[in-house]
Amino acid sequence: MSSVTACPLDCYDACEIVYEDGKLKALKDGHTQGFLCPHMNHYEKYKTIAKARYRGEEITLSEALLKLKEMISSCDKSEVLHYRGSGNFALMQEVTDHFFASYGAVLTEGSLCDGAGEAGIIEGRGSNKNMPIHEVAKSEVVIFWGRNPHTTSSHILPLLKDKAVIVIDPLRTKMAKTADLHIQIKPNCDIYLAMLLSRFLHIENGCDEEFLEEFASEYEDYYELTQNIRIKATLDQIGVSLGQIGDILAMVKDRKVAIVCGVGIQKYSNGVDVMRSIDAFAAMLGLFGKEGCGVSYLGASRDAIVLPFNKKAKRVSKVNTEFSDFKTVFIQGANPLSQMPDSQRVKESIEKVENVVYFGLYENETSEIADLIIPAKSFLYKDDVRTSYSHNVMSFMPKVAQSDIGISEYDLTSYLCKEFGIELESEEFYLKHFKNFAVQKIDGSWYVENREEVPYKEGFDTDDREFVFLDELDSKADEEMSGFYLITSKSPTSLNSQFQRDEHVYLHSSLGFGEGESVVVSSVSGSVKLKVKHNNDLREDCVLIYSGTRGVNNLTTSKHALYAKSAIFQENRVEIKRDE
């Protein structure tokens, strides 16, 4: 007996899955193309939390729910915080917001991932509509800009056949090694490269003037802005040659181009402007509203879907939450002690909370300090629906097996709503509500209705339907800063802080640190001790620590990006010293 479901994890691929005889297999049809990503391919080997606990002692699930009720009741409503992560991406995860918002608790806002980039996209286009992944198959040239598809989006790889590939990345990734062109740019310099590309494209009469006159008529003003950049000094600073600028333009002019961006490009205070500058280059090329063209980032996965849950609540930033302001903190599907920036500040703040509740699947730094642990159900043992930020498919996730372990988000919310007298519809009502936003197409898949397959065909979603260019350059090259650039990209073996987490700092061997040597990596925010691994695919001025590594966020700042409530994990420079 087999059942079709989908992966719930927060990543680009959203694997389509066949559950058969207790095993997970890839769906042969659809975008999964017969194989699962590395995370889902080994999903079953990771042990989940099986028993509820209260202050180190195992208790029954019923006792845990009663204890949760007592914790919520023991304080004023404004002293209750609901901190929900996005590690599980299915739509029914948000039902818990309904209880806490209706009750009068405080919720969070902002982003630990892609917020600055999305804010930049919305500034320019008026909305965040992604180029669906299947459009890459129709392109002639693909630019991977700060994106490592072998790690983060492996299902895009079969679409690259017979394409010219450009990689812009400080790391010589697996894709960079086989690409037609690799620009090994310095970190936090993408805005200058993008603006210079637009400038030289204009000089060489390579712009799509027909598109610009209709949909981006302020392009001449933007060209004038790019002229404020000193060419030679900037190229020297960012580690790019004039010849490489020419090589990129020669490959993309008059071609169908897909620019595929990763989140690393916007992990800085100027992340909004970085994304706007890349979008501007795409606009100058006339890539929007055409098949096989556009910019792929993280689209708005809830676009064209009306959420049925009450979410009106007072909110605090997810980036720098002051946990000590609350008496009861309910943490769902998140690991703030690892995932939030400035971990020492987070630790000191959360230690002052009287009741810390952790509701999730896996043990981690947050579950280790929680007073109450409530195990969640795996996606295999509950009903759900998911959408994606890389394509427009809506995937249905029926319960495919039974398990007595844990409780689903809906069942936990149902318990709390009943105990506190809050109205909640049936689970079937909400599932049907989401499915009503989908329409089945010829290929048999279900797609979110009213989404454009090729976004922006009729212009942008701004007031005048035109693209809005960046009109000032606040960013400055940071040649005056000392220390190494910190890169916190995704690990091939972990997702956020789940699964097999890395334990190393990666350095170029020319720096003189021995393989396996213990070093202290430090920044203005804190420090972490790690073992060295050599990686000569890195620039010599860079340090790579994968985002799920324990202690990496001791090094990061809890400041927000400019113009967005988004974390800036790569803002700090770091120093390296041998562990004495």
Disulfide bonds with the S-S distance in Angstrom:
none
